[in-house]
Amino acid sequence: MSGFTRRQFLGLAGSVAATATLAAAGCGDAAPKAAPTNSRRSPSAAPVTGDSTRPSPNATDGRSVLAVAHGGDPEAITVAALAELGGMKRFVRRGDDVVIKPNICTGYHGPEYAATTNPVVVGTLVALCRRAGAGRVRVMDSPFGGPADEAYRVSGIAAAVEQAGGEMEIMAPAKFQEFEIPDGRSIKSWPIYRDVLSCDVLIDAPIVKTHGLTRLTLAGKNLLGVILEPGSIHSDVGQRTADLISVCRPTLTVVDAVRVLTANGPTGGDLNDVEQLDTVIAGADIVAADSYAATLFDLRGEDVPYVRAAAAMGLGEIDLDRVDVRRVRV
């Protein structure tokens, strides 16, 4: 796919829609499709070569930058975190097709249970993208507890997104397509939701919560919601999640730590397990963002298997001493 623009890739993907449908339905043995190699979601989230209109969100010395905003208003701290990075226009250009991937894991707990990304954070991201000139902003996930439309509604995310001018998309089975994972160490291909790779901008917007297998569910693990058969990733969850990150590279990661789930994750269900931290973490480096989020639980990035594996693959910075962390209180 080298040399194709992202728009051309989208058209090419459409030309193989029938093949993708057969593959998703298990009715054919189509070969895996190569993932786009010219993604604007480059390893450092810096502009592609020749793309001088999108400035790098990294520090002038090349370090990854994280913005950590604290305050009692989720909208205000989300806006403040993005402002500290230079604003949403550093990530979204006029006319861009934007996909936001929150964590909407169930349809039976409201946002107060901290099992789903805070709807105000998600709605604010949609609004910021629209103000930056995005042509389309879609929000989507594959809930494992209840139907998607119910989970979208109960989480409060559907109402927030629609009010902000975005679209909720139920992920269509025909859009899951086998893609190569060239740098994968445990998996070399996987069925991935096509639009996550073909969109101009992918924003990964997880909530911080515990997980029995990986200790924490953060931005890296949130990407399991864009693939088929996520349970099979769990057989080698650290490396396989990192392999997935290597091809589904978010342009921007925004971690919701407004209310976090401290036990019985990822689904929760007990308000005694919820802690109010009033924090949003944002940056282009998914590994750095997850590493900082881990510190909220007195852990390090190295303590979370997929964060450790992603760092070992060179997908981001795990050493926070080497990250430009900018804290702001609203």
Backbone as numpy.savetxt, mean C-alpha at the origin, in Angstrom:
# Nx Ny Nz CAx CAy CAz Cx Cy Cz
8.81 -5.96 -21.11 7.99 -4.75 -21.11 8.84 -3.49 -21.11
10.15 -3.65 -21.11 11.02 -2.49 -21.05 10.74 -1.57 -22.23
10.69 -0.26 -21.96 10.46 0.72 -23.00 9.03 1.15 -23.15
8.07 0.42 -22.52 6.68 0.80 -22.58 6.36 1.83 -21.51
5.50 2.79 -21.88 4.98 3.69 -20.85 3.93 2.95 -20.05
3.55 3.51 -18.90 2.52 2.86 -18.09 1.18 2.88 -18.82
0.89 3.92 -19.61 -0.35 3.97 -20.37 -0.35 2.87 -21.44
0.79 2.68 -22.11 0.89 1.62 -23.11 0.72 0.25 -22.48
1.29 0.10 -21.27 1.14 -1.17 -20.58 -0.32 -1.47 -20.29
-1.06 -0.43 -19.88 -2.47 -0.60 -19.59 -3.20 -1.08 -20.84
-2.88 -0.49 -22.01 -3.52 -0.92 -23.24 -3.15 -2.33 -23.60
-1.88 -2.69 -23.39 -1.44 -4.04 -23.68 -2.13 -5.03 -22.77
-2.26 -4.66 -21.49 -2.94 -5.55 -20.56 -4.37 -5.78 -21.00
-5.03 -4.72 -21.55 -6.38 -4.89 -22.02 -6.47 -5.84 -23.18
-5.42 -5.89 -24.03 -5.44 -6.76 -25.19 -5.33 -8.22 -24.82
-4.88 -8.51 -23.59 -4.79 -9.90 -23.16 -5.84 -10.19 -22.10
-6.92 -9.40 -22.10 -7.95 -9.56 -21.07 -8.55 -10.95 -21.11
-8.76 -11.49 -22.31 -9.37 -12.82 -22.38 -8.46 -13.85 -21.75
-7.17 -13.75 -22.03 -6.22 -14.68 -21.42 -6.20 -14.54 -19.92
-6.23 -13.28 -19.45 -6.23 -13.05 -18.00 -7.46 -13.64 -17.36
-8.62 -13.53 -18.06 -9.85 -14.07 -17.50 -9.76 -15.57 -17.37
-9.22 -16.24 -18.41 -9.07 -17.68 -18.35 -8.12 -18.09 -17.23
-7.02 -17.35 -17.10 -6.05 -17.69 -16.05 -6.67 -17.53 -14.69
-7.43 -16.43 -14.48 -8.04 -16.19 -13.18 -9.06 -17.25 -12.85
-9.73 -17.78 -13.88 -10.75 -18.79 -13.65 -10.18 -20.18 -13.58
-8.88 -20.32 -13.81 -8.27 -21.64 -13.76 -8.57 -22.45 -15.00
-8.93 -21.78 -16.13 -9.35 -22.48 -17.35 -8.25 -22.52 -18.39
-7.08 -22.05 -18.07 -6.01 -22.06 -19.05 -4.66 -22.08 -18.38
-3.62 -22.25 -19.17 -2.26 -22.31 -18.64 -1.42 -21.22 -19.27
-1.96 -20.02 -19.30 -1.24 -18.90 -19.89 0.06 -18.66 -19.15
1.10 -18.32 -19.90 2.38 -18.03 -19.28 2.29 -16.76 -18.47
3.07 -16.64 -17.38 3.05 -15.41 -16.58 3.45 -14.21 -17.42
2.79 -13.08 -17.17 3.13 -11.85 -17.87 4.23 -11.12 -17.10
5.13 -10.53 -17.85 6.19 -9.77 -17.19 5.61 -8.54 -16.53
6.08 -8.25 -15.33 5.68 -7.01 -14.67 6.32 -5.84 -15.37
5.65 -4.68 -15.40 6.25 -3.52 -16.07 7.56 -3.12 -15.41
8.59 -2.91 -16.24 9.91 -2.59 -15.69 10.18 -1.11 -15.65
9.29 -0.31 -16.22 9.53 1.13 -16.23 8.62 1.85 -15.26
8.15 1.15 -14.24 7.20 1.73 -13.30 7.74 3.00 -12.67
6.86 4.02 -12.54 7.25 5.22 -11.82 7.41 4.92 -10.35
6.97 3.73 -9.93 7.21 3.31 -8.55 8.59 2.65 -8.49
9.63 3.40 -8.73 10.98 2.88 -8.75 11.44 2.56 -7.33
12.56 1.79 -7.14 12.97 1.39 -5.81 13.09 2.53 -4.80
13.48 3.71 -5.24 13.60 4.83 -4.31 12.41 5.77 -4.39
11.44 5.38 -5.22 10.28 6.22 -5.50 10.68 7.56 -6.10
11.89 7.62 -6.65 12.34 8.81 -7.36 11.79 8.75 -8.78
11.88 9.85 -9.53 11.35 9.84 -10.89 12.07 8.84 -11.78
11.38 8.36 -12.81 12.02 7.54 -13.81 13.00 8.41 -14.59
14.00 7.77 -15.18 14.97 8.53 -15.97 14.26 9.37 -17.01
14.57 10.63 -17.03 13.96 11.54 -17.99 12.67 12.16 -17.51
12.16 11.74 -16.36 10.91 12.28 -15.84 11.23 13.43 -14.89
11.57 14.59 -15.46 12.04 15.70 -14.65 10.90 16.46 -13.98
9.64 16.10 -14.31 8.52 16.84 -13.75 8.12 16.34 -12.38
8.67 15.19 -11.95 8.31 14.66 -10.65 9.56 14.64 -9.77
9.70 15.59 -8.85 10.91 15.64 -8.03 10.99 14.47 -7.07
12.21 14.08 -6.73 12.39 13.00 -5.78 11.96 13.44 -4.39
11.21 12.55 -3.67 10.83 12.89 -2.30 11.93 12.58 -1.29
13.09 12.11 -1.76 14.18 11.81 -0.84 14.90 13.08 -0.40
15.66 12.97 0.69 16.47 14.09 1.16 17.56 14.40 0.15
18.10 15.61 0.21 19.13 16.00 -0.75 20.38 15.14 -0.63
20.59 14.51 0.54 21.75 13.64 0.69 21.44 12.21 0.29
20.25 11.97 -0.30 19.90 10.64 -0.78 19.19 9.76 0.23
19.11 10.20 1.48 18.43 9.37 2.48 16.93 9.34 2.24
16.30 8.23 2.64 14.85 8.18 2.64 14.32 9.17 3.66
13.15 9.74 3.36 12.51 10.69 4.26 11.21 10.10 4.77
11.01 10.20 6.06 9.74 9.82 6.67 9.18 11.04 7.39
7.88 11.26 7.22 7.19 12.28 8.00 6.32 11.57 9.03
6.44 11.98 10.28 5.65 11.40 11.37 4.88 12.52 12.03
3.56 12.50 11.83 2.72 13.58 12.34 1.87 13.08 13.50
1.77 13.91 14.55 0.99 13.58 15.75 -0.06 14.66 15.98
-1.23 14.23 16.44 -2.27 15.20 16.77 -3.63 14.52 16.85
-4.59 15.22 17.39 -5.88 14.61 17.65 -6.84 14.58 16.49
-6.50 15.21 15.36 -7.39 15.27 14.20 -6.77 14.44 13.08
-7.36 13.27 12.72 -6.77 12.42 11.69 -6.58 13.11 10.34
-7.51 13.97 9.98 -7.36 14.70 8.72 -6.16 15.64 8.79
-6.04 16.36 9.86 -4.97 17.34 9.98 -3.60 16.68 9.99
-3.47 15.55 10.68 -2.14 14.93 10.73 -1.79 14.25 9.41
-2.80 13.78 8.67 -2.52 13.23 7.34 -2.05 14.33 6.40
-2.73 15.46 6.43 -2.32 16.61 5.61 -0.92 17.07 6.01
-0.65 17.13 7.31 0.65 17.61 7.80 1.77 16.67 7.38
1.52 15.37 7.44 2.56 14.41 7.05 2.91 14.57 5.58
1.91 14.72 4.73 2.19 14.89 3.30 2.86 16.23 3.03
2.45 17.27 3.76 3.08 18.57 3.58 4.56 18.51 3.92
4.90 17.73 4.94 6.30 17.61 5.35 7.14 16.92 4.27
6.47 16.13 3.43 7.16 15.47 2.31 7.21 16.35 1.06
6.58 17.52 1.14 6.54 18.40 -0.01 5.20 18.46 -0.69
4.19 17.78 -0.11 2.84 17.82 -0.67 2.56 16.65 -1.60
1.29 16.38 -1.81 0.89 15.26 -2.66 1.35 15.44 -4.10
1.57 16.68 -4.53 2.01 16.90 -5.91 3.40 16.33 -6.16
4.13 15.98 -5.14 5.41 15.29 -5.35 5.20 13.85 -5.80
4.01 13.35 -5.61 3.72 11.95 -5.93 2.67 11.79 -7.02
1.76 12.75 -7.14 0.64 12.66 -8.07 0.69 13.83 -9.04
0.60 13.49 -10.33 0.58 14.52 -11.37 -0.82 14.65 -11.95
-1.05 15.74 -12.64 -2.36 15.98 -13.25 -2.69 14.84 -14.22
-3.89 14.31 -14.07 -4.36 13.24 -14.95 -4.01 11.84 -14.50
-3.23 11.70 -13.44 -2.80 10.37 -12.99 -3.97 9.49 -12.58
-3.79 8.20 -12.86 -4.69 7.15 -12.38 -4.11 6.65 -11.06
-4.81 6.91 -9.95 -4.29 6.60 -8.62 -5.10 5.45 -8.01
-4.40 4.48 -7.43 -5.04 3.42 -6.65 -4.55 3.53 -5.21
-5.50 3.58 -4.28 -5.18 3.59 -2.85 -5.60 2.24 -2.28
-4.68 1.59 -1.58 -4.94 0.27 -1.00 -4.92 0.36 0.52
-6.09 0.54 1.15 -6.15 0.49 2.61 -6.28 -0.95 3.09
-6.35 -1.14 4.38 -6.64 -2.46 4.95 -8.12 -2.46 5.36
-8.91 -3.24 4.63 -10.35 -3.37 4.92 -10.62 -4.85 5.09
-10.13 -5.42 6.17 -10.07 -6.88 6.25 -11.41 -7.54 6.56
-12.35 -6.86 7.21 -13.60 -7.52 7.57 -14.80 -6.61 7.36
-15.96 -7.24 7.30 -17.19 -6.50 7.18 -18.02 -6.53 8.44
-17.39 -6.86 9.57 -18.18 -6.97 10.80 -17.64 -6.16 11.97
-16.61 -5.33 11.75 -16.14 -4.43 12.81 -16.03 -3.03 12.25
-16.60 -2.06 12.94 -16.46 -0.67 12.54 -15.07 -0.15 12.80
-14.78 1.07 12.38 -13.42 1.62 12.48 -12.93 1.77 13.90
-13.84 1.84 14.88 -13.41 1.99 16.27 -12.62 0.79 16.78
-12.73 -0.36 16.08 -12.02 -1.57 16.52 -10.61 -1.66 15.95
-10.21 -0.72 15.13 -8.83 -0.64 14.60 -8.40 -1.87 13.82
-9.36 -2.53 13.18 -9.02 -3.64 12.30 -8.95 -3.18 10.85
-9.44 -1.97 10.57 -9.43 -1.41 9.23 -8.83 0.00 9.28
-8.26 0.41 8.16 -7.64 1.73 8.10 -8.66 2.83 8.42
-8.21 3.82 9.17 -9.09 4.91 9.57 -9.73 5.57 8.34
-11.06 5.65 8.28 -11.71 6.20 7.09 -11.37 7.66 6.84
-11.09 8.44 7.89 -10.74 9.84 7.69 -9.38 9.94 7.00
-8.45 9.08 7.38 -7.14 9.07 6.73 -7.29 8.74 5.25
-8.10 7.72 4.94 -8.27 7.33 3.55 -8.97 8.43 2.76
-10.04 8.98 3.32 -10.74 10.06 2.63 -9.86 11.27 2.40
-9.00 11.57 3.35 -8.08 12.70 3.20 -7.08 12.44 2.08
-6.59 11.23 1.97 -5.67 10.89 0.88 -6.34 11.06 -0.47
-7.60 10.62 -0.56 -8.35 10.81 -1.81 -8.46 12.30 -2.14
-8.83 13.09 -1.16 -8.99 14.53 -1.38 -7.68 15.18 -1.81
-6.58 14.80 -1.19 -5.28 15.35 -1.55 -4.90 14.98 -2.98
-5.19 13.74 -3.37 -4.90 13.31 -4.74 -5.73 14.10 -5.74
-6.98 14.31 -5.42 -7.84 15.08 -6.32 -7.35 16.52 -6.44
-6.93 17.10 -5.33 -6.43 18.47 -5.39 -5.12 18.56 -6.16
-4.36 17.47 -6.16 -3.11 17.45 -6.92 -3.36 17.27 -8.42
-4.61 17.01 -8.81 -4.94 16.90 -10.22 -5.15 15.50 -10.74
-5.21 14.51 -9.85 -5.41 13.13 -10.30 -6.66 13.03 -11.17
-6.55 12.27 -12.25 -7.69 12.09 -13.12 -8.70 11.12 -12.55
-8.20 10.15 -11.78 -9.06 9.12 -11.21 -8.41 8.62 -9.93
-9.21 8.45 -8.87 -8.71 7.90 -7.61 -9.63 6.77 -7.19
-9.08 5.56 -7.17 -9.85 4.38 -6.77 -9.30 3.81 -5.47
-10.19 3.28 -4.66 -9.82 2.66 -3.39 -10.35 1.23 -3.42
-9.51 0.27 -3.01 -9.91 -1.14 -3.14 -9.17 -2.03 -2.16
-9.77 -3.17 -1.87 -9.15 -4.22 -1.06 -9.92 -5.51 -1.31
-9.33 -6.62 -0.86 -9.98 -7.93 -0.92 -10.22 -8.41 0.50
-11.34 -8.05 1.12 -11.59 -8.47 2.50 -11.70 -9.99 2.61
-11.23 -10.52 3.73 -11.40 -11.96 3.94 -12.51 -12.26 4.94
-13.13 -11.22 5.49 -14.25 -11.41 6.40 -15.47 -10.69 5.90
-16.32 -11.38 5.13 -17.53 -10.78 4.59 -17.33 -10.24 3.20
-18.44 -9.96 2.49 -18.34 -9.43 1.12 -17.72 -8.04 1.09
-17.11 -7.72 -0.03 -16.38 -6.45 -0.15 -17.28 -5.25 0.06
-18.47 -5.25 -0.56 -19.31 -4.07 -0.43 -19.73 -3.83 1.01
-19.96 -4.91 1.75 -20.32 -4.77 3.16 -19.14 -4.27 3.97
-17.95 -4.81 3.72 -16.75 -4.37 4.43 -16.46 -2.90 4.13
-16.62 -2.50 2.88 -16.40 -1.11 2.51 -17.34 -0.19 3.29
-18.60 -0.62 3.43 -19.59 0.21 4.12 -19.34 0.25 5.62
-19.18 -0.93 6.25 -19.05 -1.01 7.70 -17.78 -0.30 8.18
-16.73 -0.37 7.40 -15.47 0.29 7.77 -15.58 1.80 7.79
-16.59 2.34 7.14 -16.72 3.78 7.00 -15.93 4.35 5.85
-15.16 3.48 5.18 -14.27 3.96 4.13 -15.05 4.34 2.87
-16.08 3.59 2.53 -16.84 3.91 1.33 -17.41 5.32 1.39
-18.04 5.65 2.50 -18.63 6.99 2.63 -17.57 8.08 2.57
-16.43 7.86 3.22 -15.36 8.86 3.23 -14.78 9.07 1.84
-14.59 7.98 1.11 -14.01 8.05 -0.23 -14.95 8.76 -1.19
-16.22 8.38 -1.15 -17.18 8.99 -2.06 -17.34 10.48 -1.78
-17.33 10.86 -0.50 -17.44 12.27 -0.15 -16.24 13.07 -0.66
-15.08 12.43 -0.71 -13.86 13.10 -1.14 -13.68 13.10 -2.65
-14.59 12.45 -3.39 -14.50 12.45 -4.85 -13.79 11.26 -5.44
-13.64 10.19 -4.65 -13.01 8.98 -5.15 -14.03 7.90 -5.47
-13.52 6.75 -5.91 -14.36 5.61 -6.27 -13.95 4.39 -5.45
-14.94 3.65 -4.95 -14.67 2.35 -4.35 -14.78 1.31 -5.47
-13.77 0.49 -5.60 -13.80 -0.55 -6.64 -13.79 -1.93 -5.99
-14.77 -2.74 -6.35 -14.76 -4.14 -5.94 -13.86 -4.88 -6.92
-12.88 -5.57 -6.42 -11.83 -6.15 -7.25 -12.39 -7.33 -8.05
-12.42 -7.16 -9.36 -13.03 -8.14 -10.26 -12.11 -9.33 -10.47
-12.62 -10.56 -10.39 -11.77 -11.74 -10.59 -11.02 -11.72 -11.92
-11.64 -11.18 -12.96 -11.00 -11.19 -14.28 -9.76 -10.31 -14.34
-9.60 -9.40 -13.39 -8.44 -8.51 -13.40 -7.23 -9.08 -12.66
-7.37 -10.24 -12.04 -6.21 -10.90 -11.45 -5.50 -11.68 -12.54
-4.22 -11.40 -12.69 -3.45 -11.96 -13.80 -2.09 -12.42 -13.27
-1.62 -13.53 -13.81 -0.31 -14.05 -13.40 0.79 -13.13 -13.92
1.60 -12.61 -13.01 2.72 -11.75 -13.39 4.02 -12.34 -12.86
5.07 -12.14 -13.62 6.39 -12.55 -13.18 6.87 -11.68 -12.02
7.65 -12.27 -11.16 8.32 -11.55 -10.07 9.82 -11.78 -10.29
10.45 -10.97 -11.12 11.82 -11.25 -11.56 12.82 -11.40 -10.43
12.68 -10.61 -9.36 13.64 -10.65 -8.27 13.20 -11.55 -7.12
12.10 -12.26 -7.31 11.58 -13.10 -6.25 12.55 -14.20 -5.84
12.62 -14.45 -4.56 13.51 -15.50 -4.03 12.74 -16.76 -3.63
11.47 -16.59 -3.29 10.64 -17.73 -2.91 9.54 -17.97 -3.93
9.06 -16.92 -4.56 8.05 -17.06 -5.62 8.52 -16.27 -6.84
8.26 -16.83 -8.01 8.71 -16.21 -9.26 7.56 -15.64 -10.08
6.34 -15.95 -9.69 5.18 -15.35 -10.33 4.00 -15.52 -9.38
2.96 -14.69 -9.59 1.78 -14.77 -8.73 0.63 -14.03 -9.41
-0.62 -14.44 -9.17 -1.76 -13.68 -9.72 -1.95 -12.37 -8.93
-1.78 -11.26 -9.62 -1.84 -9.92 -9.02 -2.92 -9.12 -9.73
-3.59 -8.26 -8.99 -4.62 -7.41 -9.59 -3.95 -6.47 -10.57
-4.34 -6.59 -11.83 -3.63 -5.91 -12.92 -3.52 -4.40 -12.70
-4.59 -3.77 -12.22 -4.59 -2.30 -12.12 -3.60 -1.78 -11.08
-3.21 -2.63 -10.13 -2.22 -2.23 -9.14 -0.86 -2.01 -9.80
-0.60 -2.76 -10.87 0.66 -2.60 -11.59 0.56 -1.58 -12.72
-0.63 -1.41 -13.28 -0.74 -0.53 -14.44 -1.13 0.90 -14.08
-1.54 1.14 -12.84 -1.90 2.51 -12.46 -0.65 3.39 -12.44
-0.87 4.70 -12.45 0.25 5.63 -12.39 0.83 5.73 -10.99
-0.04 5.70 -9.99 0.38 5.91 -8.61 -0.33 4.89 -7.72
0.44 4.19 -6.90 -0.12 3.27 -5.91 0.21 3.81 -4.53
-0.82 4.01 -3.72 -0.64 4.46 -2.34 -1.04 3.32 -1.41
-0.10 2.87 -0.62 -0.31 1.79 0.34 -0.67 2.44 1.68
-1.89 2.15 2.17 -2.40 2.85 3.37 -2.87 1.83 4.42
-1.94 1.18 5.09 -2.31 0.18 6.09 -2.63 0.81 7.45
-3.21 0.01 8.32 -3.32 0.36 9.73 -2.34 -0.52 10.50
-1.84 -0.02 11.61 -0.90 -0.79 12.43 -1.69 -1.71 13.36
-1.41 -3.02 13.28 -2.08 -3.96 14.16 -1.24 -5.23 14.29
-1.53 -5.99 15.32 -0.78 -7.21 15.58 -1.22 -8.32 14.63
-0.34 -9.31 14.51 -0.64 -10.47 13.68 0.08 -11.68 14.29
-0.64 -12.78 14.44 -0.07 -13.94 15.12 1.12 -14.54 14.40
1.17 -14.43 13.08 2.23 -15.06 12.31 3.43 -14.15 12.10
3.18 -12.86 11.88 4.26 -11.93 11.52 4.50 -10.85 12.58
3.88 -11.00 13.72 3.94 -10.05 14.82 3.15 -8.78 14.54
3.36 -8.17 13.36 2.62 -6.97 13.00 2.16 -7.03 11.55
1.00 -6.47 11.29 0.54 -6.22 9.93 0.78 -4.74 9.63
1.61 -4.49 8.62 1.98 -3.12 8.27 1.83 -2.95 6.75
2.56 -2.05 6.16 2.38 -1.77 4.74 2.75 -2.95 3.85
3.83 -3.64 4.18 4.23 -4.77 3.35 3.16 -5.84 3.29
2.67 -6.23 4.43 1.66 -7.29 4.47 0.33 -6.81 3.92
0.07 -5.52 3.96 -1.16 -4.99 3.40 -1.29 -5.31 1.91
-0.17 -5.52 1.23 -0.19 -5.81 -0.20 -0.73 -7.20 -0.51
-0.90 -8.05 0.50 -1.51 -9.35 0.24 -2.96 -9.21 -0.20
-3.53 -8.03 0.00 -4.88 -7.78 -0.45 -5.01 -7.52 -1.94
-3.90 -7.51 -2.69 -3.98 -7.26 -4.13 -3.65 -8.51 -4.93
-3.62 -9.68 -4.28 -3.27 -10.92 -4.97 -4.34 -11.98 -4.73
-4.30 -13.03 -5.54 -5.11 -14.20 -5.29 -4.36 -15.15 -4.37
-5.09 -15.97 -3.65 -4.53 -17.01 -2.78 -3.52 -16.44 -1.78
-3.89 -15.40 -1.05 -2.93 -14.84 -0.08 -2.54 -15.82 1.01
-3.41 -16.78 1.31 -3.05 -17.77 2.33 -1.82 -18.58 1.96
-1.58 -18.77 0.66 -0.40 -19.53 0.24 0.89 -18.76 0.48
0.81 -17.45 0.60 1.98 -16.64 0.93 2.48 -16.98 2.33
1.57 -17.40 3.20 1.91 -17.62 4.60 2.87 -18.79 4.81
3.04 -19.65 3.81 3.97 -20.77 3.98 5.42 -20.33 4.08
5.73 -19.17 3.56 7.06 -18.56 3.70 6.83 -17.06 3.74
6.08 -16.64 4.78 5.45 -15.32 4.73 6.44 -14.16 4.66
7.58 -14.28 5.33 8.54 -13.19 5.30 9.08 -12.95 3.91
9.65 -14.01 3.30 10.26 -13.84 1.99 9.22 -13.64 0.90
8.11 -14.36 0.96 7.12 -14.23 -0.10 6.46 -12.85 -0.10
6.25 -12.30 1.08 5.71 -10.94 1.13 6.72 -9.95 0.56
7.99 -10.14 0.89 9.03 -9.27 0.34 9.10 -9.41 -1.18
8.96 -10.64 -1.68 8.95 -10.85 -3.13 7.80 -10.07 -3.77
6.65 -10.09 -3.13 5.51 -9.35 -3.64 5.78 -7.84 -3.64
6.39 -7.35 -2.57 6.73 -5.92 -2.50 7.63 -5.53 -3.67
8.52 -6.45 -4.07 9.50 -6.12 -5.12 8.85 -5.79 -6.45
7.62 -6.26 -6.68 6.96 -5.96 -7.94 5.80 -4.98 -7.76
5.16 -4.99 -6.59 4.06 -4.04 -6.30 4.62 -2.88 -5.50
5.48 -2.09 -6.10 6.18 -1.06 -5.35 5.29 0.17 -5.17
4.86 0.48 -3.95 4.04 1.68 -3.77 4.82 2.96 -4.09
4.13 3.90 -4.69 4.69 5.22 -4.88 4.84 5.91 -3.53
3.86 5.69 -2.68 3.78 6.36 -1.38 3.19 5.39 -0.37
3.74 5.38 0.83 3.18 4.60 1.93 2.72 5.55 3.01
1.47 5.40 3.44 0.91 6.22 4.52 0.35 5.27 5.56
1.01 5.19 6.70 0.65 4.24 7.75 -0.27 4.92 8.76
-1.45 4.36 8.94 -2.42 4.86 9.91 -2.13 4.25 11.29
-1.71 5.11 12.20 -1.53 4.70 13.59 -2.35 5.63 14.49
-3.52 6.01 13.99 -4.41 6.85 14.79 -4.95 6.01 15.96
-5.53 4.88 15.63 -5.95 3.88 16.61 -5.32 2.57 16.18
-4.56 1.92 17.04 -3.86 0.70 16.66 -4.41 -0.48 17.46
-4.30 -1.66 16.84 -4.78 -2.89 17.47 -3.59 -3.58 18.12
-3.59 -3.65 19.44 -2.43 -4.12 20.19 -2.45 -5.61 20.49
-3.57 -6.30 20.25 -3.68 -7.74 20.51 -4.82 -8.30 19.67
-4.77 -9.62 19.47 -5.84 -10.33 18.76 -6.04 -9.84 17.33
-4.95 -9.38 16.72 -5.03 -9.00 15.32 -4.93 -10.23 14.42
-5.31 -10.10 13.16 -5.63 -8.83 12.50 -7.10 -8.40 12.58
-7.99 -9.27 13.07 -9.41 -8.92 13.01 -9.91 -8.21 14.26
-9.29 -8.45 15.42 -9.69 -7.78 16.64 -11.12 -8.10 17.05
-11.78 -7.13 17.66 -13.14 -7.32 18.12 -13.35 -6.94 19.57
-12.27 -6.52 20.24 -12.35 -6.13 21.64 -11.76 -4.72 21.75
-12.58 -3.78 22.18 -12.10 -2.40 22.30 -10.99 -2.25 23.32
-10.86 -3.21 24.23 -9.75 -3.16 25.19 -8.40 -3.38 24.53
-8.40 -3.91 23.31 -7.16 -4.14 22.57 -6.76 -2.94 21.72
-7.54 -1.88 21.75 -7.29 -0.72 20.89 -6.62 0.38 21.70
-5.58 0.97 21.11 -4.87 2.08 21.76 -4.85 3.28 20.83
-5.11 4.44 21.37 -5.13 5.69 20.59 -3.73 6.28 20.56
-3.12 6.33 19.37 -1.78 6.89 19.23 -1.77 8.20 18.43
-2.83 8.49 17.70 -2.97 9.77 16.99 -1.74 10.09 16.15
-1.32 9.12 15.33 -0.09 9.25 14.55 -0.32 8.80 13.11
0.29 9.49 12.17 0.34 9.07 10.78 1.80 9.14 10.33
2.24 8.08 9.65 3.61 7.97 9.15 3.55 7.94 7.64
4.34 8.75 6.95 4.28 8.79 5.50 5.67 8.87 4.90
5.84 8.20 3.76 7.11 8.26 3.06 7.08 7.40 1.80
8.06 7.59 0.95 8.16 6.81 -0.27 8.80 5.45 -0.04
9.50 5.28 1.07 10.24 4.05 1.38 9.38 3.16 2.27
8.84 2.07 1.71 7.94 1.19 2.45 8.66 0.49 3.59
9.91 0.15 3.41 10.66 -0.54 4.46 10.91 0.41 5.64
11.29 1.63 5.34 11.51 2.61 6.41 10.20 2.90 7.14
9.11 3.04 6.40 7.81 3.31 7.04 7.41 2.17 7.97
7.57 0.95 7.52 7.23 -0.20 8.37 8.18 -0.32 9.55
9.44 0.00 9.34 10.40 -0.07 10.44 10.05 0.93 11.53
9.65 2.13 11.12 9.25 3.12 12.13 7.96 2.69 12.82
7.01 2.16 12.06 5.75 1.71 12.65 5.99 0.63 13.69
6.97 -0.22 13.46 7.28 -1.29 14.42 7.71 -0.72 15.77
8.35 0.45 15.75 8.81 1.03 17.01 7.64 1.43 17.91
6.47 1.61 17.35 5.29 1.94 18.16 4.92 0.79 19.08
5.40 -0.41 18.75 5.18 -1.60 19.56 6.47 -2.05 20.24
7.42 -1.13 20.36 8.72 -1.43 20.96 9.45 -2.54 20.22
9.26 -2.59 18.91 9.96 -3.54 18.06 10.82 -2.78 17.06
11.66 -3.51 16.35 12.44 -2.95 15.26 11.98 -3.58 13.95
12.37 -2.98 12.83 12.03 -3.59 11.56 12.53 -5.01 11.45
13.70 -5.27 11.99 14.28 -6.62 11.95 13.41 -7.66 12.64
12.52 -7.23 13.53 11.67 -8.16 14.26 10.45 -8.60 13.46
10.20 -7.96 12.32 9.05 -8.30 11.48 9.59 -9.02 10.24
9.24 -10.29 10.02 9.90 -11.10 8.98 9.92 -10.48 7.59
8.80 -9.93 7.14 8.78 -9.41 5.76 9.53 -8.09 5.64
9.60 -7.32 6.72 10.39 -6.08 6.68 11.87 -6.44 6.59
12.28 -7.40 7.39 13.67 -7.85 7.36 14.04 -8.40 5.98
13.16 -9.22 5.39 13.43 -9.80 4.08 13.45 -8.74 2.99
12.54 -7.77 3.06 12.51 -6.71 2.05 13.79 -5.87 2.11
14.26 -5.59 3.31 15.52 -4.85 3.45 16.68 -5.63 2.86
16.69 -6.94 3.09 17.76 -7.78 2.56 17.76 -7.79 1.03
16.58 -7.55 0.43 16.49 -7.49 -1.03 16.79 -6.09 -1.56
17.10 -5.16 -0.69 17.41 -3.81 -1.12 16.20 -2.98 -1.49
15.05 -3.31 -0.90 13.81 -2.63 -1.25 13.54 -1.40 -0.39
14.43 -1.09 0.55 14.25 0.08 1.39 15.21 0.05 2.55
15.15 1.07 3.38 16.09 1.24 4.48 15.46 0.79 5.80
16.07 -0.17 6.45 15.55 -0.70 7.71 16.19 -0.01 8.91
17.34 0.61 8.72 18.07 1.28 9.80 17.57 2.72 9.92
16.78 2.98 10.94 16.19 4.31 11.07 17.22 5.39 11.35
18.41 5.02 11.79 19.48 6.00 11.96 19.94 6.56 10.61
19.59 5.85 9.55 19.98 6.28 8.20 18.80 6.90 7.44
17.73 7.19 8.17 16.53 7.78 7.58 16.34 9.18 8.13
15.93 10.10 7.27 15.62 11.46 7.68 14.17 11.47 8.21
14.01 11.32 9.51 12.67 11.27 10.14 12.29 12.68 10.57
11.22 13.19 10.01 10.75 14.54 10.30 9.46 14.48 11.09
9.52 14.88 12.32 8.35 14.81 13.20 7.65 16.16 13.28
6.33 16.12 13.26 5.55 17.34 13.32 4.35 17.09 14.21
4.03 18.07 15.03 2.86 17.97 15.90 1.82 19.00 15.46
0.59 18.55 15.33 -0.50 19.41 14.84 -1.42 19.76 16.00
